[in-house]
Amino acid sequence: MEQLHVGRPNIGDRGRFLARLNDILDQRWLTNRGEYVIELERRIAQRVGVRNCVLVANGTIGLELLIRALGLGGEVIVPAFTFVATAHALQWQEITPVFADIDPETHCLDPRSVETAITPRTTGIIGVHLWGRPCAIDELAKIAGRHNLKLMFDAAHAFGCSYGERMIGSFGEGEVFSFHATKIVNAFEGGAIVTDNDELADRLRLMQNFGFRGYDRVVYLGINGKMSEVSAAMALTNLESLEAFVERNRANYFAYARHLADLPGMALVRYDESHHSNYQYVVTVVNDDSALTRDELVTVLHAENVMARRYFHPGVHRMEPYRSYFPDAHRLLPCTEQVCRQVLVLPTGPALSEEDVAGVCGVIRAALKHGPAVRERLARREHPNP
Ligand SMILES: Cc1ncc(COP(=O)(O)O)c(C=O)c1O
């Protein structure tokens, strides 16, 4: 089987991208808010239904800027089942991430756990719309309101997704998308902060460009978080193919659902059809009834050229520096611990056909059917006889 990947970059219409690239080179306007960045900001704000979009160099700096512009400090509550950037964006500016547990169904923050993590030092909550599935937005907003906390969202996975009929990107004080190469819309590297708050957006624009207001006038502390014109051109081109990408992902997801139905020990994490999804992630849970552990299954799949991935393993709370700062964090995170042990993300994307999906599922089915024999062979590979 040809090697199949999770998060293989989506490439939109190559001709259109190259035409835009030529135009950028002809105009010699490479960065500093040229026409492609302005156009992309306009299109994203319109699509999400918010007043402001501030494009940035990547999602991580978008998180850092929004955290800072909101004046967060002390402690901020985040999940530990997320990409490490969610926590790093806080710790980088010496704000303490406090890890709350997740809901085992949605893999997003469990509001009850958030509530118990609040202390007098808490200033905010960052929900992560993991896998493009919306957090418990209403419950988190209620908690934030009751305790006078700022609520923002890491929407890195959720471009093109909705909460009911309202697009992700329009909730909380602001939300951050990632346009990293592996995301549904990519800008090679890139991100966007979206918000309805004009004053906040104005501050973010200053901060993202060294605090410049006009040519020589620096009026605020800032950093370089700008997106380049080439990145914006790539994202614009990808955006034009978004519906086609989602359609392929959706077809693959339902093909996986058919092929994996009734497989003992493995469950596909379902998308709630009352929300729009980009179906970018095919997430499975290899539970305790499985004939092989998640890690054994990963080894088998890799040997068959299926580069399935354990996501967020072993959990941000078990990565440095958090592991040293909070050695006992795992005791308060039973669902996070379990999901980190069991989640397996399977390849999808426009590069994958439904036949490929059938092939991946065939490998999984065969491996689980012959679980004890496979386990024995794996053990022999690990400890060959002298
Ligand atoms: C949940 C989450 N948050 C933040 C990021 C960081 O985004 P970027 O890679 O664009 O900096 C990513 C992915 O890359 C992510 O998956």
The ligand as a MOL file (V3000), in Angstrom:
LIG
                    3D

  0  0  0     0  0            999 V3000
M  V30 BEGIN CTAB
M  V30 COUNTS 16 16 0 0 0
M  V30 BEGIN ATOM
M  V30 1 C -5.2350 22.5030 18.9980 0
M  V30 2 C -4.1100 23.2850 18.3980 0
M  V30 3 N -3.7730 24.4780 18.9300 0
M  V30 4 C -2.7960 25.2290 18.4140 0
M  V30 5 C -2.0680 24.8220 17.3100 0
M  V30 6 C -0.9480 25.6660 16.8300 0
M  V30 7 O -1.1460 26.1550 15.5470 0
M  V30 8 P 0.1240 26.5080 14.6290 0
M  V30 9 O 0.7890 25.2370 14.2570 0
M  V30 10 O -0.4990 27.2110 13.4590 0
M  V30 11 O 1.0170 27.4110 15.4100 0
M  V30 12 C -2.3930 23.5770 16.7210 0
M  V30 13 C -1.7280 23.0080 15.5420 0
M  V30 14 O -0.8340 23.1350 14.9530 0
M  V30 15 C -3.4140 22.7960 17.2720 0
M  V30 16 O -3.7250 21.6030 16.7600 0
M  V30 END ATOM
M  V30 BEGIN BOND
M  V30 1 1 1 2
M  V30 2 1 2 3
M  V30 3 2 2 15
M  V30 4 2 3 4
M  V30 5 1 4 5
M  V30 6 1 5 6
M  V30 7 2 5 12
M  V30 8 1 6 7
M  V30 9 1 7 8
M  V30 10 2 8 9
M  V30 11 1 8 10
M  V30 12 1 8 11
M  V30 13 1 12 13
M  V30 14 1 12 15
M  V30 15 2 13 14
M  V30 16 1 15 16
M  V30 END BOND
M  V30 END CTAB
M  END
